[in-house]
Amino acid sequence: MQMQMRNLARRGLLSRCISLGVALSLAVTLLFSIAIGAGTQSAAPCVLVYVTVDGQTWQYASCQGTVGDILKEAGVHLGENDRVVPSLSSKATNGLKIRVFRIEQKLVVQNEPIGFKTITKFNPYSRGGRVVLQKGVRGEKQVTYLVTYKDGVKVDCKVEKAVVIRQPQHEVVSISRGVLLSSRGLSISRSLRMQATAYAPFRCGGSRSGRTACGFPAGKGIVAVDPRIIPLGTRLYVEGYGYCLAGDVGGAIKGNRIDLGFDTHREAVRFGRRYVTVHVLK
């Protein structure tokens, strides 16, 4: 009986030893497999880079492969509009200089004046010189700007929208004949009331060559006259037309008639036919 008990004990101890040996063997095999798998992965080489952000530059050692990964590892938070040089996807190399630019955009609203125009009316019968008929008043508008700052420095400003709060009131000024001509160092020898028509080069009675009887290029500032009334080469001021030169003639331009030159056919048609006051200048 005692002999049987001893045999059973020996068999149990042997069974435990066999189980422990199998477990150790499996554990060693597993660790060996993990070691082999880890060895097959290629790790990025560690580099020393220089990071400049928020006005400070510091060295940072990292084994990350890209600029973006290095900044993330270093705890550098990037805003939506921030710019990084070189780009986040650039490969990290030893001695690389990484620069982070803080880009900030703000909407700035401010009121601005709107200038008024001065409208000058010529009054040949006035002796009052220069008379302000309506005083000019500046208008006002509200302008919204999108202002961009780069590391705290303003680098760009664009108009997002502009709303007119108050329209300007233009200034209206009446000037007499003497004021108008004295400003140009001219004086009037005589004035004529004439019937005016209009023409354009190659159209509306203009010559086919585009030049006048005196050889001038036809267009605005050159008028056709009757040389018996106004000699060719005379400087004129035609109310509603401006300063001009008598430099052309026409078969239908006889007596107190004048043909005003324009640059385009549309301008000539718009002027049409009307009576004007022609001042012959000295």
JOJO-V46360 format. One record per residue. PHI is phi in whole degrees, 0 to 359 (999 if undefined). PSI is psi in whole degrees, -180 to 180 (none if undefined). BURIAL is I if it has 9 or more other C-alpha atoms within 8 Angstrom, else O. Layout:
phi->PHI psi->PSI burial->BURIAL
phi->PHI psi->PSI burial->BURIAL
//
This chain:
phi->999 psi->-48 burial->O
phi->297 psi->-36 burial->O
phi->295 psi->-39 burial->O
phi->294 psi->-39 burial->O
phi->296 psi->-39 burial->O
phi->293 psi->-39 burial->O
phi->297 psi->-42 burial->O
phi->295 psi->-40 burial->O
phi->296 psi->-42 burial->O
phi->296 psi->-40 burial->O
phi->294 psi->-39 burial->O
phi->294 psi->-43 burial->O
phi->295 psi->-39 burial->O
phi->294 psi->-39 burial->O
phi->296 psi->-40 burial->O
phi->294 psi->-40 burial->O
phi->297 psi->-41 burial->O
phi->295 psi->-43 burial->O
phi->296 psi->-43 burial->O
phi->296 psi->-39 burial->O
phi->293 psi->-39 burial->O
phi->295 psi->-42 burial->O
phi->297 psi->-43 burial->O
phi->297 psi->-38 burial->O
phi->295 psi->-43 burial->O
phi->295 psi->-40 burial->O
phi->297 psi->-44 burial->O
phi->297 psi->-40 burial->O
phi->297 psi->-42 burial->O
phi->295 psi->-47 burial->O
phi->298 psi->-38 burial->O
phi->294 psi->-40 burial->O
phi->295 psi->-42 burial->O
phi->298 psi->-42 burial->O
phi->297 psi->-41 burial->O
phi->294 psi->-43 burial->O
phi->297 psi->-41 burial->O
phi->294 psi->-34 burial->O
phi->290 psi->-24 burial->O
phi->281 psi->-17 burial->O
phi->280 psi->135 burial->O
phi->267 psi->118 burial->O
phi->273 psi->143 burial->O
phi->290 psi->143 burial->O
phi->291 psi->143 burial->O
phi->286 psi->139 burial->O
phi->227 psi->162 burial->I
phi->246 psi->118 burial->I
phi->241 psi->166 burial->I
phi->244 psi->122 burial->I
phi->248 psi->127 burial->I
phi->244 psi->118 burial->I
phi->205 psi->140 burial->I
phi->56 psi->38 burial->O
phi->81 psi->7 burial->O
phi->233 psi->147 burial->O
phi->237 psi->131 burial->O
phi->215 psi->158 burial->O
phi->272 psi->147 burial->O
phi->214 psi->128 burial->I
phi->261 psi->131 burial->O
phi->209 psi->154 burial->I
phi->252 psi->13 burial->O
phi->285 psi->156 burial->I
phi->269 psi->-23 burial->I
phi->233 psi->165 burial->I
phi->298 psi->-43 burial->I
phi->299 psi->-41 burial->I
phi->293 psi->-38 burial->I
phi->296 psi->-46 burial->I
phi->296 psi->-39 burial->I
phi->295 psi->-42 burial->I
phi->294 psi->-36 burial->O
phi->281 psi->-5 burial->O
phi->81 psi->23 burial->O
phi->273 psi->115 burial->O
phi->274 psi->132 burial->O
phi->252 psi->131 burial->O
phi->283 psi->172 burial->O
phi->298 psi->-35 burial->O
phi->257 psi->0 burial->O
phi->297 psi->150 burial->I
phi->241 psi->137 burial->O
phi->240 psi->132 burial->I
phi->234 psi->123 burial->O
phi->291 psi->177 burial->O
phi->297 psi->162 burial->O
phi->299 psi->-28 burial->I
phi->274 psi->-3 burial->O
phi->293 psi->147 burial->I
phi->286 psi->138 burial->O
phi->281 psi->131 burial->I
phi->231 psi->159 burial->O
phi->294 psi->132 burial->O
phi->83 psi->5 burial->O
phi->295 psi->138 burial->I
phi->258 psi->118 burial->O
phi->253 psi->126 burial->I
phi->239 psi->126 burial->I
phi->252 psi->120 burial->I
phi->259 psi->123 burial->I
phi->277 psi->116 burial->I
phi->253 psi->123 burial->I
phi->232 psi->137 burial->I
phi->238 psi->136 burial->O
phi->227 psi->147 burial->O
phi->265 psi->124 burial->O
phi->242 psi->125 burial->O
phi->248 psi->130 burial->O
phi->211 psi->153 burial->O
phi->268 psi->138 burial->O
phi->227 psi->149 burial->O
phi->282 psi->154 burial->O
phi->247 psi->120 burial->I
phi->291 psi->153 burial->O
phi->257 psi->157 burial->I
phi->265 psi->153 burial->O
phi->255 psi->117 burial->I
phi->261 psi->120 burial->O
phi->259 psi->127 burial->O
phi->247 psi->134 burial->O
phi->268 psi->124 burial->I
phi->240 psi->100 burial->I
phi->291 psi->-15 burial->O
phi->260 psi->-4 burial->O
phi->277 psi->143 burial->I
phi->243 psi->12 burial->O
phi->271 psi->6 burial->O
phi->73 psi->-119 burial->I
phi->252 psi->120 burial->I
phi->236 psi->128 burial->O
phi->276 psi->113 burial->I
phi->276 psi->-34 burial->O
phi->216 psi->124 burial->O
phi->285 psi->137 burial->I
phi->282 psi->140 burial->I
phi->231 psi->129 burial->I
phi->289 psi->145 burial->I
phi->270 psi->-169 burial->I
phi->213 psi->142 burial->I
phi->223 psi->152 burial->I
phi->254 psi->120 burial->I
phi->247 psi->132 burial->I
phi->253 psi->121 burial->I
phi->252 psi->143 burial->I
phi->260 psi->108 burial->I
phi->258 psi->130 burial->I
phi->251 psi->131 burial->I
phi->245 psi->139 burial->I
phi->241 psi->111 burial->I
phi->53 psi->42 burial->I
phi->84 psi->-2 burial->O
phi->253 psi->131 burial->O
phi->292 psi->123 burial->I
phi->239 psi->-15 burial->O
phi->202 psi->151 burial->O
phi->210 psi->119 burial->I
phi->235 psi->146 burial->O
phi->281 psi->121 burial->I
phi->274 psi->-44 burial->O
phi->197 psi->159 burial->O
phi->221 psi->130 burial->I
phi->239 psi->125 burial->O
phi->282 psi->122 burial->O
phi->270 psi->-41 burial->O
phi->215 psi->126 burial->O
phi->289 psi->145 burial->I
phi->286 psi->155 burial->I
phi->253 psi->118 burial->I
phi->289 psi->149 burial->I
phi->272 psi->133 burial->I
phi->246 psi->124 burial->I
phi->236 psi->136 burial->I
phi->252 psi->130 burial->I
phi->236 psi->147 burial->I
phi->274 psi->171 burial->I
phi->301 psi->-42 burial->I
phi->295 psi->-41 burial->O
phi->294 psi->-42 burial->I
phi->299 psi->-47 burial->I
phi->280 psi->-34 burial->I
phi->295 psi->-28 burial->I
phi->293 psi->-21 burial->O
phi->251 psi->7 burial->O
phi->70 psi->29 burial->O
phi->240 psi->163 burial->I
phi->218 psi->162 burial->I
phi->259 psi->133 burial->I
phi->268 psi->-36 burial->O
phi->196 psi->163 burial->O
phi->232 psi->143 burial->I
phi->231 psi->144 burial->I
phi->261 psi->117 burial->I
phi->228 psi->156 burial->I
phi->271 psi->125 burial->I
phi->249 psi->138 burial->I
phi->239 psi->180 burial->I
phi->223 psi->150 burial->I
phi->214 psi->162 burial->I
phi->231 psi->157 burial->I
phi->304 psi->131 burial->I
phi->71 psi->-6 burial->I
phi->224 psi->165 burial->I
phi->52 psi->42 burial->I
phi->92 psi->-4 burial->O
phi->291 psi->156 burial->I
phi->289 psi->158 burial->I
phi->289 psi->-25 burial->O
phi->278 psi->-15 burial->O
phi->81 psi->9 burial->I
phi->239 psi->154 burial->I
phi->274 psi->178 burial->I
phi->297 psi->-24 burial->O
phi->266 psi->2 burial->O
phi->90 psi->4 burial->O
phi->281 psi->150 burial->I
phi->295 psi->128 burial->O
phi->290 psi->145 burial->I
phi->155 psi->-165 burial->I
phi->298 psi->131 burial->I
phi->102 psi->-10 burial->I
phi->245 psi->128 burial->I
phi->235 psi->154 burial->I
phi->260 psi->136 burial->I
phi->223 psi->172 burial->I
phi->269 psi->113 burial->I
phi->303 psi->-19 burial->O
phi->287 psi->-25 burial->O
phi->264 psi->-47 burial->O
phi->230 psi->115 burial->I
phi->298 psi->146 burial->I
phi->298 psi->142 burial->I
phi->92 psi->-1 burial->O
phi->282 psi->137 burial->I
phi->276 psi->136 burial->I
phi->229 psi->160 burial->I
phi->232 psi->117 burial->I
phi->254 psi->120 burial->I
phi->297 psi->132 burial->I
phi->85 psi->-2 burial->O
phi->232 psi->-48 burial->O
phi->119 psi->-166 burial->O
phi->285 psi->143 burial->I
phi->202 psi->177 burial->I
phi->231 psi->133 burial->I
phi->285 psi->100 burial->I
phi->227 psi->16 burial->I
phi->208 psi->163 burial->I
phi->229 psi->167 burial->I
phi->207 psi->150 burial->I
phi->298 psi->-32 burial->O
phi->267 psi->-4 burial->O
phi->269 psi->92 burial->I
phi->231 psi->141 burial->I
phi->69 psi->-140 burial->O
phi->277 psi->58 burial->I
phi->234 psi->149 burial->I
phi->217 psi->139 burial->I
phi->247 psi->115 burial->I
phi->269 psi->130 burial->I
phi->278 psi->140 burial->I
phi->230 psi->159 burial->I
phi->282 psi->-27 burial->I
phi->230 psi->157 burial->I
phi->296 psi->-37 burial->I
phi->297 psi->-42 burial->O
phi->296 psi->-40 burial->I
phi->295 psi->-43 burial->I
phi->295 psi->-40 burial->O
phi->297 psi->-37 burial->O
phi->292 psi->-43 burial->I
phi->70 psi->-133 burial->O
phi->228 psi->130 burial->O
phi->200 psi->167 burial->O
phi->267 psi->138 burial->O
phi->225 psi->162 burial->I
phi->260 psi->124 burial->I
phi->250 psi->123 burial->I
phi->259 psi->123 burial->I
phi->273 psi->120 burial->I
phi->266 psi->150 burial->I
phi->280 psi->none burial->O
//
